[in-house]
Amino acid sequence: MDLDGVTAIGKMNQVCLSGGIIEKSSVGIQQKLILGDNFGSVHLFDVSRKLALDKLAIPRYQGRRILNISTATIEWIDTRLTYIAVIARGSPVISIIAFKQNENKLYHLNSINMCPELENTDELEKNEGQTYRMLPSEGKLSQDCEFLQVTNFDGCVVLVKMPPIIDPL
């Protein structure tokens, strides 16, 4: 999908405001666009109909810019299930979101804390000796949704095994 040809971006700008992040590898999810805004929300848009399908405000990310979005789509029972890994600015927690292709409703599944040694993960300024170099900056889901590769600001790469799919939705 060529994102340069998407004409709805100007109208989406009013909803997501400037500086949002777009998941560019959305080829496998049939003309659906996943956007993250500057206020900790993830938006699901249908590019062909130029329609906002769903918005999920992640309470832990309130007021934080979405830095990175990674998706992977798998066959699950009789439909396709798309996993979304969301990383926000200044947060050690990665949120895992999913949606079914035929429902177009975003569901929050898991939260993965990449810095479990921190006492206060929601208010990092209260931690003594806190640096932002240990926080996640980029994530990439494997094509089979088995693993999540997380790159921290200091350059460390961590491989996380994803929880099994029991009944995600």
C-alpha positions as CSV (number, residue, x, y, z in Angstrom):
1,M,0.0,0.0,0.0
2,D,1.4,3.4,-1.0
3,L,0.7,5.8,1.8
4,D,1.6,8.8,-0.3
5,G,-1.6,8.3,-2.2
6,V,-3.8,8.4,0.8
7,T,-6.0,11.5,0.6
8,A,-7.7,11.1,4.0
9,I,-4.6,12.1,6.0
10,G,-5.6,15.7,5.9
11,K,-8.9,14.9,7.5
12,M,-7.3,12.5,10.0
13,N,-5.0,15.3,11.0
14,Q,-7.9,16.9,12.8
15,V,-8.6,13.8,14.9
16,C,-5.0,12.7,15.6
17,L,-3.3,16.1,15.4
18,S,0.2,16.6,14.0
19,G,3.1,14.3,14.9
20,G,1.1,11.1,14.9
21,I,2.8,7.8,14.0
22,I,1.6,5.7,11.1
23,E,2.1,1.9,10.8
24,K,3.6,1.7,7.3
25,S,3.7,-2.1,7.0
26,S,-0.1,-2.4,6.9
27,V,-0.2,-4.3,3.6
28,G,-1.6,-7.5,5.2
29,I,-4.6,-5.8,6.9
30,Q,-6.7,-5.0,3.8
31,Q,-6.6,-1.2,3.6
32,K,-6.7,-0.5,7.3
33,L,-4.5,2.2,8.7
34,I,-3.3,2.2,12.4
35,L,-2.4,5.6,13.8
36,G,-1.0,6.7,17.1
37,D,-1.4,10.3,18.3
38,N,0.2,12.7,20.7
39,F,-2.2,11.9,23.5
40,G,-1.8,8.1,24.0
41,S,-4.6,6.9,21.7
42,V,-4.5,4.4,18.8
43,H,-6.9,4.9,15.9
44,L,-8.1,2.4,13.3
45,F,-9.0,3.8,9.9
46,D,-10.4,2.3,6.7
47,V,-8.5,3.9,3.9
48,S,-10.8,2.7,1.1
49,R,-13.9,4.2,2.8
50,K,-12.1,7.1,4.5
51,L,-13.8,6.2,7.7
52,A,-12.6,6.1,11.3
53,L,-13.5,2.6,12.6
54,D,-12.3,2.7,16.2
55,K,-10.3,4.6,18.7
56,L,-8.6,3.1,21.8
57,A,-7.4,5.5,24.5
58,I,-4.8,3.7,26.6
59,P,-5.1,5.1,30.2
60,R,-1.5,4.4,31.0
61,Y,-0.4,6.4,28.0
62,Q,-2.6,9.5,28.6
63,G,-0.7,12.6,27.5
64,R,2.2,10.6,26.0
65,R,3.1,10.6,22.3
66,I,3.0,7.2,20.6
67,L,6.5,6.5,19.4
68,N,6.2,3.2,17.6
69,I,3.5,0.8,16.3
70,S,4.2,-2.7,15.0
71,T,1.7,-5.1,13.6
72,A,1.5,-8.7,12.6
73,T,-1.5,-10.5,11.2
74,I,-2.2,-14.3,11.7
75,E,-4.9,-16.7,10.7
76,W,-7.0,-17.5,13.8
77,I,-9.9,-20.0,13.8
78,D,-12.1,-18.7,10.9
79,T,-10.8,-15.1,10.7
80,R,-7.6,-13.1,10.6
81,L,-6.3,-11.6,13.9
82,T,-4.0,-8.6,13.9
83,Y,-1.8,-7.9,16.9
84,I,-0.5,-4.4,17.5
85,A,2.5,-3.5,19.8
86,V,2.4,0.1,21.0
87,I,5.2,2.0,22.6
88,A,4.7,5.4,24.1
89,R,7.2,8.2,25.0
90,G,8.5,8.0,28.6
91,S,6.8,4.7,29.4
92,P,8.5,1.3,30.2
93,V,5.3,-0.5,29.4
94,I,4.4,-1.9,26.0
95,S,0.7,-2.4,25.2
96,I,-0.5,-5.3,23.1
97,I,-3.7,-4.6,21.2
98,A,-5.6,-6.8,18.8
99,F,-8.5,-6.7,16.4
100,K,-10.4,-9.2,14.3
101,Q,-10.6,-8.3,10.6
102,N,-14.4,-8.7,10.4
103,E,-15.1,-6.8,13.7
104,N,-12.9,-3.7,13.4
105,K,-12.9,-3.2,17.2
106,L,-9.6,-2.6,19.1
107,Y,-9.1,-4.7,22.3
108,H,-6.3,-4.2,24.8
109,L,-4.9,-7.7,25.6
110,N,-1.6,-7.4,27.5
111,S,0.9,-4.9,29.0
112,I,4.5,-5.9,29.1
113,N,6.8,-4.0,31.6
114,M,10.3,-3.7,30.1
115,C,11.7,-2.3,33.3
116,P,10.4,-4.4,36.2
117,E,13.1,-3.2,38.5
118,L,11.6,0.3,38.6
119,E,9.5,1.1,41.6
120,N,7.2,3.6,40.0
121,T,6.6,2.9,36.3
122,D,3.8,5.5,35.8
123,E,5.7,8.4,37.2
124,L,9.3,7.9,36.3
125,E,10.5,11.2,37.7
126,K,9.9,9.8,41.2
127,N,12.4,7.0,40.7
128,E,15.9,7.8,42.1
129,G,18.7,7.5,39.5
130,Q,16.2,7.1,36.6
131,T,17.5,7.5,33.1
132,Y,15.4,7.3,29.9
133,R,18.1,5.2,28.1
134,M,16.6,2.0,29.5
135,L,13.1,2.7,28.1
136,P,11.8,1.1,24.9
137,S,12.1,3.2,21.7
138,E,11.1,0.7,19.0
139,G,9.3,-2.7,18.8
140,K,8.8,-5.2,16.1
141,L,6.4,-8.1,16.2
142,S,7.5,-11.3,14.4
143,Q,5.3,-12.4,11.5
144,D,3.9,-15.3,13.5
145,C,3.3,-13.2,16.6
146,E,5.5,-15.5,18.7
147,F,8.1,-12.9,19.6
148,L,8.5,-9.1,20.1
149,Q,11.8,-7.5,19.5
150,V,12.3,-4.4,21.6
151,T,15.1,-1.8,21.1
152,N,15.8,0.5,24.0
153,F,17.2,4.1,23.7
154,D,20.6,2.9,24.8
155,G,20.7,0.4,21.9
156,C,20.1,-2.8,23.8
157,V,17.8,-5.3,22.0
158,V,15.5,-7.5,24.0
159,L,13.6,-10.5,22.6
160,V,10.3,-11.1,24.4
161,K,8.2,-14.3,23.9
162,M,4.6,-13.4,23.4
163,P,1.9,-15.0,25.5
164,P,-0.1,-17.8,23.7
165,I,-3.3,-17.1,22.0
166,I,-6.1,-18.7,24.1
167,D,-9.1,-16.5,23.4
168,P,-7.9,-13.0,22.7
169,L,-11.2,-11.4,22.1
